[in-house]
Amino acid sequence: MEPGPFLWNPLREGLETALKRLLGVYDRVLLLVPFGAHLALAETLRDRHPGRVLLHATPLFGPGLHALYKRAEELLATSQAEEVVRELERVEREGRFYLASGDPETLRRQGWLPPGGGLVLKLGVYALFALEAGRLRMPPLPVPESLVPTALADFWGRAFAGRPTRVYLYMGKGAPASWRQSLHKALKEALHLQKGHLLPLTRDLETKVGSKSLMGFAYPL
């Protein structure tokens, strides 16, 4: 069988166990692994199975990682795995990742809150971060709660200049419910939107960034 994309979830099974299972089904596996503690093990497993495991390490997480997985899944049916990896690299390079959070205590625990930031967030302002070179840019941009959807759409609209765009969003349960409609409207107005996905923020990410958060990744075709 042709290679299948595999987005590993460490909460479900060990990486070595998962890969052994997949290699029993597929000729090759494209392994998507975020930068971090598990990358060294992934590299060891790739070297142990030369030609059968293609490793793509990425700084993206959450909706960015989701976007890579869906793009790989889409292309592997018709493209060589090496071509798919080159496309994933392009998606990372040209895509834009943003995090908006209104949870000062969680941001303070992460060391992401600038001096005086807690007071500002309590006044209805969100901290808007951009992911650049694998790190969240500091300090964050303060954005009023009601303008967060428009801010994301405008940033993406200027970056992609009318190109067909795909957007992946993860929203925490504490974020304003009104954002759903606002996001739909703002993205339609600012982008040549080909696809848009809005999903709940996962439990592990909510622990890291707070429930009053919105993560978004968009990339052009």
ABEGO torsion letter per residue (X at the ends): XBBBBBBBBAAABBAAAAAAAAAAABABBBBBBBBEAAAAAAAAAAAABBGABBBBBBABBEAAAAAAAAAAAAAAAABBAAAAAAAAAAAAAABBBBBBBABAAAAAAAGABBBGAAAAAAAGBBBBBBBBGGBBBOBBBBBBAAAAAAAAAAAAAAAAGGBBBBBBBBBBAABBAAAAAAAAAAAAAABBBABBBBBBBBAAAAAAAEABBBBBBBBBX
